[in-house]
Amino acid sequence: MATRDRDRAFRELISSEDNRRKLRKRLSMEADQTLPPKLFALAVELQEQLERREQELADENPEQP
């Protein structure tokens, strides 16, 4: 349950461009917009895995009106 709460909190944190911009600024990533190829590939893989997990959670817990 704690993992789901953390996953949800992380998804909410990165859900809007404004939040992502603030996070990049906090992490001092504003100036560095390019990633080395291996790091970029890892980021893409992590994003795909996050999307798969979100879909799995949505399938397990369908929202009820």
BAFITOR-509991 format. One record per atom (N, C-alpha, C): residue number from 0; atom name; x, y, z. Coordinates in steps of 0.2 Angstrom, whole numbers. Example, Ala and Ser with C-alpha at 12.3 -4.5 7.8 and 13.67 -1.06 7.14 Angstrom:
{rec 0,'N',{66,-28,39}},
{rec 0,'CA',{62,-22,39}},
{rec 0,'C',{66,-16,39}},
{rec 1,'N',{64,-11,35}},
{rec 1,'CA',{68,-5,36}},
{rec 1,'C',{64,0,39}},
***
This chain:
{rec 0,'N',{4,-6,0}},
{rec 0,'CA',{0,0,0}},
{rec 0,'C',{4,6,0}},
{rec 1,'N',{10,6,4}},
{rec 1,'CA',{14,12,4}},
{rec 1,'C',{17,13,-3}},
{rec 2,'N',{19,8,-6}},
{rec 2,'CA',{22,9,-13}},
{rec 2,'C',{17,12,-18}},
{rec 3,'N',{11,10,-17}},
{rec 3,'CA',{6,13,-21}},
{rec 3,'C',{5,21,-20}},
{rec 4,'N',{5,22,-13}},
{rec 4,'CA',{5,29,-11}},
{rec 4,'C',{11,33,-14}},
{rec 5,'N',{17,30,-14}},
{rec 5,'CA',{22,34,-16}},
{rec 5,'C',{22,34,-24}},
{rec 6,'N',{20,29,-27}},
{rec 6,'CA',{19,29,-34}},
{rec 6,'C',{14,35,-36}},
{rec 7,'N',{9,35,-33}},
{rec 7,'CA',{3,40,-34}},
{rec 7,'C',{6,47,-33}},
{rec 8,'N',{10,48,-28}},
{rec 8,'CA',{13,55,-26}},
{rec 8,'C',{18,57,-31}},
{rec 9,'N',{22,52,-34}},
{rec 9,'CA',{27,53,-39}},
{rec 9,'C',{23,55,-46}},
{rec 10,'N',{18,51,-47}},
{rec 10,'CA',{14,53,-53}},
{rec 10,'C',{11,60,-53}},
{rec 11,'N',{8,62,-47}},
{rec 11,'CA',{5,68,-46}},
{rec 11,'C',{11,74,-47}},
{rec 12,'N',{17,72,-44}},
{rec 12,'CA',{22,77,-45}},
{rec 12,'C',{24,79,-52}},
{rec 13,'N',{24,73,-56}},
{rec 13,'CA',{26,74,-63}},
{rec 13,'C',{20,75,-68}},
{rec 14,'N',{14,76,-65}},
{rec 14,'CA',{9,76,-70}},
{rec 14,'C',{8,82,-74}},
{rec 15,'N',{10,88,-71}},
{rec 15,'CA',{9,94,-75}},
{rec 15,'C',{16,97,-77}},
{rec 16,'N',{16,100,-82}},
{rec 16,'CA',{22,103,-85}},
{rec 16,'C',{25,108,-80}},
{rec 17,'N',{21,112,-76}},
{rec 17,'CA',{23,117,-71}},
{rec 17,'C',{27,113,-65}},
{rec 18,'N',{24,107,-63}},
{rec 18,'CA',{27,104,-58}},
{rec 18,'C',{34,101,-60}},
{rec 19,'N',{34,98,-67}},
{rec 19,'CA',{40,96,-69}},
{rec 19,'C',{46,102,-70}},
{rec 20,'N',{44,107,-72}},
{rec 20,'CA',{48,113,-73}},
{rec 20,'C',{51,115,-66}},
{rec 21,'N',{47,115,-61}},
{rec 21,'CA',{49,116,-54}},
{rec 21,'C',{54,111,-51}},
{rec 22,'N',{52,105,-53}},
{rec 22,'CA',{57,99,-51}},
{rec 22,'C',{64,100,-54}},
{rec 23,'N',{64,101,-61}},
{rec 23,'CA',{70,102,-65}},
{rec 23,'C',{74,108,-62}},
{rec 24,'N',{70,113,-60}},
{rec 24,'CA',{74,119,-57}},
{rec 24,'C',{77,117,-50}},
{rec 25,'N',{73,114,-46}},
{rec 25,'CA',{76,112,-39}},
{rec 25,'C',{82,107,-40}},
{rec 26,'N',{81,103,-45}},
{rec 26,'CA',{87,98,-46}},
{rec 26,'C',{93,101,-50}},
{rec 27,'N',{92,107,-52}},
{rec 27,'CA',{97,111,-56}},
{rec 27,'C',{98,108,-63}},
{rec 28,'N',{92,106,-66}},
{rec 28,'CA',{93,103,-72}},
{rec 28,'C',{91,108,-78}},
{rec 29,'N',{89,114,-76}},
{rec 29,'CA',{87,118,-81}},
{rec 29,'C',{92,119,-87}},
{rec 30,'N',{98,120,-85}},
{rec 30,'CA',{103,121,-91}},
{rec 30,'C',{105,115,-95}},
{rec 31,'N',{104,109,-92}},
{rec 31,'CA',{106,103,-95}},
{rec 31,'C',{100,100,-98}},
{rec 32,'N',{99,101,-104}},
{rec 32,'CA',{93,98,-108}},
{rec 32,'C',{95,92,-112}},
{rec 33,'N',{101,91,-113}},
{rec 33,'CA',{103,85,-117}},
{rec 33,'C',{106,79,-112}},
{rec 34,'N',{104,73,-114}},
{rec 34,'CA',{106,67,-110}},
{rec 34,'C',{111,63,-114}},
{rec 35,'N',{116,60,-111}},
{rec 35,'CA',{120,55,-115}},
{rec 35,'C',{115,49,-118}},
{rec 36,'N',{117,46,-123}},
{rec 36,'CA',{112,41,-126}},
{rec 36,'C',{110,36,-121}},
{rec 37,'N',{115,33,-117}},
{rec 37,'CA',{113,28,-113}},
{rec 37,'C',{108,30,-107}},
{rec 38,'N',{109,36,-105}},
{rec 38,'CA',{105,39,-100}},
{rec 38,'C',{98,40,-103}},
{rec 39,'N',{98,43,-109}},
{rec 39,'CA',{91,44,-112}},
{rec 39,'C',{88,37,-113}},
{rec 40,'N',{91,32,-116}},
{rec 40,'CA',{88,26,-117}},
{rec 40,'C',{85,23,-110}},
{rec 41,'N',{89,24,-105}},
{rec 41,'CA',{86,22,-98}},
{rec 41,'C',{80,26,-96}},
{rec 42,'N',{80,32,-97}},
{rec 42,'CA',{74,37,-96}},
{rec 42,'C',{68,34,-100}},
{rec 43,'N',{69,33,-106}},
{rec 43,'CA',{64,30,-110}},
{rec 43,'C',{61,24,-107}},
{rec 44,'N',{65,19,-106}},
{rec 44,'CA',{63,13,-103}},
{rec 44,'C',{60,14,-96}},
{rec 45,'N',{62,18,-92}},
{rec 45,'CA',{59,19,-86}},
{rec 45,'C',{52,22,-87}},
{rec 46,'N',{51,27,-91}},
{rec 46,'CA',{45,30,-93}},
{rec 46,'C',{40,24,-95}},
{rec 47,'N',{42,20,-100}},
{rec 47,'CA',{38,15,-102}},
{rec 47,'C',{36,10,-97}},
{rec 48,'N',{40,8,-92}},
{rec 48,'CA',{38,4,-86}},
{rec 48,'C',{33,8,-82}},
{rec 49,'N',{34,14,-81}},
{rec 49,'CA',{30,18,-77}},
{rec 49,'C',{23,18,-80}},
{rec 50,'N',{22,19,-86}},
{rec 50,'CA',{16,18,-90}},
{rec 50,'C',{13,12,-89}},
{rec 51,'N',{17,6,-90}},
{rec 51,'CA',{14,-1,-89}},
{rec 51,'C',{11,-2,-82}},
{rec 52,'N',{15,1,-77}},
{rec 52,'CA',{13,0,-70}},
{rec 52,'C',{6,4,-69}},
{rec 53,'N',{6,10,-72}},
{rec 53,'CA',{0,14,-71}},
{rec 53,'C',{-6,10,-74}},
{rec 54,'N',{-5,7,-80}},
{rec 54,'CA',{-10,3,-83}},
{rec 54,'C',{-12,-3,-79}},
{rec 55,'N',{-7,-6,-76}},
{rec 55,'CA',{-9,-12,-72}},
{rec 55,'C',{-13,-10,-66}},
{rec 56,'N',{-11,-5,-63}},
{rec 56,'CA',{-15,-2,-57}},
{rec 56,'C',{-22,0,-59}},
{rec 57,'N',{-22,3,-65}},
{rec 57,'CA',{-29,5,-67}},
{rec 57,'C',{-33,-1,-69}},
{rec 58,'N',{-30,-6,-71}},
{rec 58,'CA',{-34,-13,-73}},
{rec 58,'C',{-36,-16,-66}},
{rec 59,'N',{-32,-16,-61}},
{rec 59,'CA',{-33,-19,-55}},
{rec 59,'C',{-39,-15,-51}},
{rec 60,'N',{-38,-9,-51}},
{rec 60,'CA',{-43,-4,-47}},
{rec 60,'C',{-47,0,-52}},
{rec 61,'N',{-52,-2,-56}},
{rec 61,'CA',{-55,3,-60}},
{rec 61,'C',{-59,8,-56}},
{rec 62,'N',{-59,14,-58}},
{rec 62,'CA',{-62,19,-55}},
{rec 62,'C',{-70,18,-55}},
{rec 63,'N',{-73,20,-50}},
{rec 63,'CA',{-80,19,-50}},
{rec 63,'C',{-83,26,-49}},
{rec 64,'N',{-89,27,-53}},
{rec 64,'CA',{-92,34,-54}},
{rec 64,'C',{-95,36,-47}},
***
